[in-house]
Amino acid sequence: MLALSPRQTDIVQIARNSGRVDVDSLAVRFQVTPQTIRKDLNDLCEAGVLQRFHGGAMLMSGVTNLAYEARRTLAPQAKRAIGQRTAAMIPPHCSLFINIGTTTEQVAMALRHHQGLMVITNNINVAHILQGCPNIEVVVAGGVMRHSDGGIVGEAAVDFIRRFKVDFGVIGASAIDPDGSLLDFDFREVSVAKAIMAGSRRRILVADSMKFSRSAPVRIGHLSDIDVVVTDSPLPPELAGLSALEHLEVALATGQAES
């Protein structure tokens, strides 16, 4: 698994802002040799974060998600802070859904010392994180497991999730469109996310700020369907101005996450 250096993290953010980067301008910007930048880009492409072209690299296609291990290396401090901020909203002795995602896994990490929880999940990684926590009952949905990320998807998972009505639903999204649409890549995963939203009394979206500059083809719902969004920076102006979001609570995870 590639652990992104500070320079590589900056390169990814530049690519997200402009759609592509080139070797020469990056070498000037970071005051390093073109060979150093080429190695950075090659590493990022091998990790599935960027796609190489002659003289530079670009974001991967908007119809294909980044490799799961590559996603874990993006914005790790922001994701930990979001996980801790979200866990602080969850009281003891309640029930909740946690779905697939690298940020939702950080919520699970921050919940390990909570008391009296029932956690229903379609994320094998979340189940492993909570394994051995005697005060948390973990219920794992049945269905088809994706080997790429440990997510459990399909109609069997949807039917299982529909059996529950819980206090909180913690969900992630691959992208958030400027019109407020919540987007993902796998329609099977989206079906489970919709069932989680329908079965939750309070819906919490966890999303780092990079999600506001990404695109994906399958619609989960809209920000107006969410009660709270936990993120690491204020909503972009186009979203902040949407009248449909007047009842949305935005919780900012600021500062350094606890290690």
LOBA-851136 format. One record per residue (C-alpha): x, y, z; residue in one letter; residue number from 1. Coordinates in Angstrom, 3 decimals, decimal comma. Example, Ala and Ser with C-alpha at 12.3 -4.5 7.8 and 13.67 -1.06 7.14 Angstrom:
2
u:12,300&v:-4,500&w:7,800&r:A&k:1 $
u:13,670&v:-1,060&w:7,140&r:S&k:2 $
//
This chain:
259
u:0,000&v:0,000&w:0,000&r:M&k:1 $
u:1,346&v:3,390&w:-0,984&r:L&k:2 $
u:1,641&v:5,897&w:1,845&r:A&k:3 $
u:1,415&v:9,290&w:0,165&r:L&k:4 $
u:4,176&v:11,784&w:0,894&r:S&k:5 $
u:3,177&v:15,414&w:1,560&r:P&k:6 $
u:4,234&v:16,313&w:-1,989&r:R&k:7 $
u:2,225&v:13,454&w:-3,498&r:Q&k:8 $
u:-0,806&v:14,497&w:-1,472&r:T&k:9 $
u:-0,440&v:18,034&w:-2,855&r:D&k:10 $
u:-0,099&v:16,665&w:-6,394&r:I&k:11 $
u:-3,358&v:14,733&w:-5,991&r:V&k:12 $
u:-5,137&v:17,859&w:-4,761&r:Q&k:13 $
u:-3,787&v:19,895&w:-7,722&r:I&k:14 $
u:-5,047&v:17,188&w:-10,073&r:A&k:15 $
u:-8,453&v:17,260&w:-8,407&r:R&k:16 $
u:-8,664&v:21,034&w:-8,832&r:N&k:17 $
u:-7,540&v:21,130&w:-12,474&r:S&k:18 $
u:-8,244&v:17,613&w:-13,735&r:G&k:19 $
u:-4,627&v:17,000&w:-14,776&r:R&k:20 $
u:-1,013&v:17,828&w:-13,919&r:V&k:21 $
u:2,183&v:18,026&w:-15,994&r:D&k:22 $
u:5,723&v:17,137&w:-15,046&r:V&k:23 $
u:7,411&v:20,416&w:-15,891&r:D&k:24 $
u:5,060&v:22,717&w:-13,969&r:S&k:25 $
u:5,117&v:20,427&w:-10,932&r:L&k:26 $
u:8,925&v:20,367&w:-10,973&r:A&k:27 $
u:8,966&v:24,172&w:-10,913&r:V&k:28 $
u:6,271&v:24,379&w:-8,247&r:R&k:29 $
u:7,979&v:21,967&w:-5,850&r:F&k:30 $
u:11,538&v:22,918&w:-6,839&r:Q&k:31 $
u:12,578&v:19,342&w:-7,573&r:V&k:32 $
u:13,815&v:17,594&w:-10,707&r:T&k:33 $
u:11,448&v:16,321&w:-13,411&r:P&k:34 $
u:12,724&v:12,804&w:-12,627&r:Q&k:35 $
u:11,480&v:13,164&w:-9,040&r:T&k:36 $
u:8,046&v:14,254&w:-10,268&r:I&k:37 $
u:7,899&v:11,383&w:-12,767&r:R&k:38 $
u:8,552&v:8,937&w:-9,930&r:K&k:39 $
u:5,783&v:10,569&w:-7,851&r:D&k:40 $
u:3,349&v:10,291&w:-10,757&r:L&k:41 $
u:4,326&v:6,700&w:-11,484&r:N&k:42 $
u:3,766&v:5,785&w:-7,826&r:D&k:43 $
u:0,359&v:7,503&w:-7,815&r:L&k:44 $
u:-0,640&v:5,750&w:-11,036&r:C&k:45 $
u:0,449&v:2,345&w:-9,742&r:E&k:46 $
u:-1,705&v:2,968&w:-6,669&r:A&k:47 $
u:-4,688&v:3,737&w:-8,893&r:G&k:48 $
u:-4,935&v:7,380&w:-7,833&r:V&k:49 $
u:-3,988&v:8,993&w:-11,162&r:L&k:50 $
u:-3,773&v:7,893&w:-14,795&r:Q&k:51 $
u:-0,535&v:8,582&w:-16,698&r:R&k:52 $
u:-0,247&v:10,306&w:-20,076&r:F&k:53 $
u:2,853&v:11,564&w:-21,894&r:H&k:54 $
u:4,261&v:14,478&w:-19,916&r:G&k:55 $
u:1,868&v:14,262&w:-16,979&r:G&k:56 $
u:-1,101&v:12,539&w:-15,372&r:A&k:57 $
u:-4,853&v:13,002&w:-14,926&r:M&k:58 $
u:-7,602&v:11,954&w:-12,584&r:L&k:59 $
u:-8,986&v:8,497&w:-13,087&r:M&k:60 $
u:-12,244&v:8,168&w:-15,011&r:S&k:61 $
u:-15,400&v:9,370&w:-13,282&r:G&k:62 $
u:-16,964&v:5,943&w:-13,851&r:V&k:63 $
u:-14,268&v:3,989&w:-11,986&r:T&k:64 $
u:-13,449&v:4,437&w:-8,334&r:N&k:65 $
u:-9,924&v:4,528&w:-6,925&r:L&k:66 $
u:-8,548&v:1,279&w:-5,583&r:A&k:67 $
u:-9,656&v:0,776&w:-1,976&r:Y&k:68 $
u:-6,130&v:0,722&w:-0,549&r:E&k:69 $
u:-5,332&v:3,932&w:-2,458&r:A&k:70 $
u:-8,423&v:5,602&w:-0,973&r:R&k:71 $
u:-7,203&v:4,727&w:2,513&r:R&k:72 $
u:-4,073&v:6,828&w:1,904&r:T&k:73 $
u:-6,023&v:9,947&w:0,860&r:L&k:74 $
u:-6,741&v:12,578&w:3,546&r:A&k:75 $
u:-6,070&v:10,171&w:6,434&r:P&k:76 $
u:-5,929&v:12,874&w:9,138&r:Q&k:77 $
u:-9,187&v:14,412&w:7,927&r:A&k:78 $
u:-10,870&v:11,002&w:7,945&r:K&k:79 $
u:-9,682&v:10,255&w:11,488&r:R&k:80 $
u:-10,933&v:13,644&w:12,676&r:A&k:81 $
u:-14,289&v:13,060&w:10,945&r:I&k:82 $
u:-14,528&v:9,635&w:12,572&r:G&k:83 $
u:-13,897&v:11,083&w:16,026&r:Q&k:84 $
u:-16,323&v:13,983&w:15,496&r:R&k:85 $
u:-19,025&v:11,556&w:14,366&r:T&k:86 $
u:-18,457&v:9,127&w:17,230&r:A&k:87 $
u:-18,917&v:12,027&w:19,659&r:A&k:88 $
u:-22,483&v:12,393&w:18,318&r:M&k:89 $
u:-23,357&v:8,771&w:19,038&r:I&k:90 $
u:-24,638&v:8,240&w:22,605&r:P&k:91 $
u:-24,196&v:4,967&w:24,487&r:P&k:92 $
u:-26,914&v:2,311&w:24,391&r:H&k:93 $
u:-28,195&v:2,989&w:20,875&r:C&k:94 $
u:-28,348&v:1,231&w:17,505&r:S&k:95 $
u:-26,743&v:2,275&w:14,244&r:L&k:96 $
u:-25,886&v:1,276&w:10,712&r:F&k:97 $
u:-22,347&v:1,751&w:9,373&r:I&k:98 $
u:-21,870&v:1,191&w:5,654&r:N&k:99 $
u:-18,929&v:0,745&w:3,292&r:I&k:100 $
u:-16,125&v:3,306&w:3,122&r:G&k:101 $
u:-12,710&v:4,302&w:4,385&r:T&k:102 $
u:-14,218&v:7,186&w:6,389&r:T&k:103 $
u:-16,958&v:5,058&w:7,944&r:T&k:104 $
u:-14,195&v:2,697&w:9,084&r:E&k:105 $
u:-12,690&v:5,606&w:11,024&r:Q&k:106 $
u:-16,069&v:6,110&w:12,718&r:V&k:107 $
u:-15,938&v:2,467&w:13,802&r:A&k:108 $
u:-12,414&v:2,959&w:15,156&r:M&k:109 $
u:-13,599&v:5,900&w:17,251&r:A&k:110 $
u:-16,576&v:3,900&w:18,607&r:L&k:111 $
u:-14,541&v:1,037&w:20,050&r:R&k:112 $
u:-14,880&v:2,270&w:23,652&r:H&k:113 $
u:-18,589&v:3,131&w:23,468&r:H&k:114 $
u:-20,945&v:1,217&w:25,724&r:Q&k:115 $
u:-24,037&v:-0,747&w:24,827&r:G&k:116 $
u:-24,100&v:-0,277&w:21,055&r:L&k:117 $
u:-25,710&v:-2,451&w:18,428&r:M&k:118 $
u:-23,898&v:-1,920&w:15,112&r:V&k:119 $
u:-25,352&v:-3,356&w:11,907&r:I&k:120 $
u:-22,922&v:-3,238&w:9,016&r:T&k:121 $
u:-22,351&v:-4,450&w:5,471&r:N&k:122 $
u:-18,625&v:-3,709&w:5,827&r:N&k:123 $
u:-16,381&v:-6,619&w:6,798&r:I&k:124 $
u:-13,653&v:-4,144&w:7,785&r:N&k:125 $
u:-15,980&v:-2,473&w:10,297&r:V&k:126 $
u:-16,805&v:-5,887&w:11,778&r:A&k:127 $
u:-13,081&v:-6,624&w:12,172&r:H&k:128 $
u:-12,453&v:-3,221&w:13,773&r:I&k:129 $
u:-15,190&v:-3,827&w:16,349&r:L&k:130 $
u:-14,284&v:-7,459&w:16,942&r:Q&k:131 $
u:-13,306&v:-7,956&w:20,569&r:G&k:132 $
u:-15,283&v:-4,972&w:21,888&r:C&k:133 $
u:-17,441&v:-6,694&w:24,515&r:P&k:134 $
u:-19,837&v:-3,769&w:24,925&r:N&k:135 $
u:-20,713&v:-3,596&w:21,222&r:I&k:136 $
u:-22,974&v:-6,123&w:19,527&r:E&k:137 $
u:-21,995&v:-6,428&w:15,858&r:V&k:138 $
u:-24,526&v:-7,669&w:13,306&r:V&k:139 $
u:-23,148&v:-8,378&w:9,816&r:V&k:140 $
u:-25,419&v:-8,312&w:6,779&r:A&k:141 $
u:-25,513&v:-11,313&w:4,485&r:G&k:142 $
u:-24,937&v:-11,053&w:0,769&r:G&k:143 $
u:-22,166&v:-11,025&w:-1,811&r:V&k:144 $
u:-18,769&v:-9,883&w:-0,488&r:M&k:145 $
u:-16,647&v:-7,751&w:-2,813&r:R&k:146 $
u:-13,051&v:-8,924&w:-2,512&r:H&k:147 $
u:-11,763&v:-5,461&w:-3,453&r:S&k:148 $
u:-12,977&v:-3,762&w:-0,256&r:D&k:149 $
u:-14,834&v:-6,211&w:1,999&r:G&k:150 $
u:-18,192&v:-4,632&w:1,222&r:G&k:151 $
u:-21,301&v:-6,831&w:1,325&r:I&k:152 $
u:-23,730&v:-5,916&w:-1,445&r:V&k:153 $
u:-26,654&v:-7,309&w:-3,436&r:G&k:154 $
u:-30,321&v:-7,964&w:-2,866&r:E&k:155 $
u:-29,719&v:-10,273&w:0,107&r:A&k:156 $
u:-27,911&v:-7,434&w:1,896&r:A&k:157 $
u:-30,709&v:-4,997&w:1,064&r:V&k:158 $
u:-33,367&v:-7,407&w:2,368&r:D&k:159 $
u:-31,384&v:-7,926&w:5,575&r:F&k:160 $
u:-30,926&v:-4,195&w:6,210&r:I&k:161 $
u:-34,660&v:-3,613&w:5,719&r:R&k:162 $
u:-35,393&v:-5,706&w:8,823&r:R&k:163 $
u:-34,056&v:-2,952&w:11,084&r:F&k:164 $
u:-35,073&v:0,520&w:12,235&r:K&k:165 $
u:-32,110&v:2,084&w:14,047&r:V&k:166 $
u:-31,267&v:5,318&w:15,811&r:D&k:167 $
u:-28,435&v:6,413&w:13,498&r:F&k:168 $
u:-27,300&v:5,626&w:9,982&r:G&k:169 $
u:-23,674&v:6,471&w:9,198&r:V&k:170 $
u:-23,005&v:6,454&w:5,476&r:I&k:171 $
u:-20,308&v:7,567&w:3,082&r:G&k:172 $
u:-20,398&v:8,636&w:-0,564&r:A&k:173 $
u:-17,797&v:8,579&w:-3,326&r:S&k:174 $
u:-18,732&v:12,036&w:-4,606&r:A&k:175 $
u:-21,040&v:14,967&w:-3,889&r:I&k:176 $
u:-22,269&v:16,908&w:-6,919&r:D&k:177 $
u:-22,610&v:20,713&w:-6,920&r:P&k:178 $
u:-26,418&v:20,224&w:-7,047&r:D&k:179 $
u:-26,273&v:18,256&w:-3,779&r:G&k:180 $
u:-26,589&v:14,767&w:-5,265&r:S&k:181 $
u:-24,815&v:11,999&w:-3,329&r:L&k:182 $
u:-23,036&v:9,721&w:-5,796&r:L&k:183 $
u:-21,308&v:6,364&w:-5,891&r:D&k:184 $
u:-19,864&v:3,912&w:-8,405&r:F&k:185 $
u:-21,586&v:0,560&w:-7,739&r:D&k:186 $
u:-25,380&v:0,416&w:-8,094&r:F&k:187 $
u:-25,421&v:-2,615&w:-5,781&r:R&k:188 $
u:-23,740&v:-0,612&w:-3,034&r:E&k:189 $
u:-26,132&v:2,280&w:-3,653&r:V&k:190 $
u:-29,129&v:-0,017&w:-3,086&r:S&k:191 $
u:-27,776&v:-0,931&w:0,341&r:V&k:192 $
u:-27,032&v:2,714&w:1,184&r:A&k:193 $
u:-30,611&v:3,669&w:0,288&r:K&k:194 $
u:-31,953&v:0,922&w:2,543&r:A&k:195 $
u:-29,731&v:2,182&w:5,377&r:I&k:196 $
u:-31,039&v:5,728&w:4,935&r:M&k:197 $
u:-34,654&v:4,497&w:4,916&r:A&k:198 $
u:-34,117&v:2,506&w:8,108&r:G&k:199 $
u:-32,396&v:5,246&w:10,134&r:S&k:200 $
u:-34,068&v:7,816&w:12,368&r:R&k:201 $
u:-31,073&v:10,172&w:12,020&r:R&k:202 $
u:-28,830&v:10,061&w:8,958&r:R&k:203 $
u:-25,182&v:11,106&w:9,196&r:I&k:204 $
u:-23,069&v:11,537&w:6,076&r:L&k:205 $
u:-19,301&v:11,392&w:6,624&r:V&k:206 $
u:-17,298&v:12,941&w:3,779&r:A&k:207 $
u:-13,918&v:14,630&w:3,537&r:D&k:208 $
u:-13,694&v:17,778&w:1,410&r:S&k:209 $
u:-12,158&v:15,926&w:-1,566&r:M&k:210 $
u:-15,583&v:14,347&w:-2,182&r:K&k:211 $
u:-16,900&v:17,765&w:-3,251&r:F&k:212 $
u:-14,575&v:17,782&w:-6,286&r:S&k:213 $
u:-15,191&v:14,201&w:-7,439&r:R&k:214 $
u:-17,718&v:12,635&w:-9,789&r:S&k:215 $
u:-19,445&v:9,242&w:-9,875&r:A&k:216 $
u:-22,295&v:7,872&w:-12,019&r:P&k:217 $
u:-24,849&v:6,372&w:-9,588&r:V&k:218 $
u:-27,144&v:8,507&w:-7,437&r:R&k:219 $
u:-27,686&v:7,538&w:-3,787&r:I&k:220 $
u:-29,876&v:10,513&w:-2,888&r:G&k:221 $
u:-29,482&v:14,184&w:-2,044&r:H&k:222 $
u:-27,929&v:16,129&w:0,800&r:L&k:223 $
u:-31,449&v:17,216&w:1,721&r:S&k:224 $
u:-32,103&v:13,558&w:2,653&r:D&k:225 $
u:-29,349&v:13,814&w:5,289&r:I&k:226 $
u:-29,685&v:15,227&w:8,808&r:D&k:227 $
u:-25,990&v:15,876&w:9,501&r:V&k:228 $
u:-22,921&v:16,015&w:7,280&r:V&k:229 $
u:-19,582&v:15,661&w:9,069&r:V&k:230 $
u:-16,725&v:17,026&w:6,991&r:T&k:231 $
u:-13,369&v:18,756&w:7,390&r:D&k:232 $
u:-14,157&v:22,096&w:5,718&r:S&k:233 $
u:-17,217&v:24,296&w:5,092&r:P&k:234 $
u:-19,522&v:23,315&w:2,250&r:L&k:235 $
u:-18,618&v:24,792&w:-1,146&r:P&k:236 $
u:-20,551&v:28,022&w:-1,929&r:P&k:237 $
u:-22,817&v:26,356&w:-4,500&r:E&k:238 $
u:-23,998&v:23,848&w:-1,895&r:L&k:239 $
u:-24,165&v:26,294&w:0,990&r:A&k:240 $
u:-26,584&v:28,392&w:-1,072&r:G&k:241 $
u:-29,062&v:25,616&w:-1,861&r:L&k:242 $
u:-32,405&v:26,340&w:-0,214&r:S&k:243 $
u:-33,110&v:22,598&w:-0,121&r:A&k:244 $
u:-30,377&v:22,287&w:2,510&r:L&k:245 $
u:-31,806&v:24,782&w:4,996&r:E&k:246 $
u:-32,357&v:22,055&w:7,596&r:H&k:247 $
u:-28,979&v:20,344&w:7,072&r:L&k:248 $
u:-26,617&v:20,431&w:10,037&r:E&k:249 $
u:-22,938&v:20,738&w:9,116&r:V&k:250 $
u:-20,454&v:19,523&w:11,736&r:A&k:251 $
u:-16,827&v:20,446&w:11,069&r:L&k:252 $
u:-14,055&v:18,107&w:12,171&r:A&k:253 $
u:-11,264&v:20,595&w:12,711&r:T&k:254 $
u:-7,791&v:20,354&w:14,166&r:G&k:255 $
u:-5,582&v:17,302&w:14,504&r:Q&k:256 $
u:-7,190&v:13,972&w:15,068&r:A&k:257 $
u:-6,151&v:12,048&w:18,143&r:E&k:258 $
u:-3,741&v:9,231&w:17,375&r:S&k:259 $
//
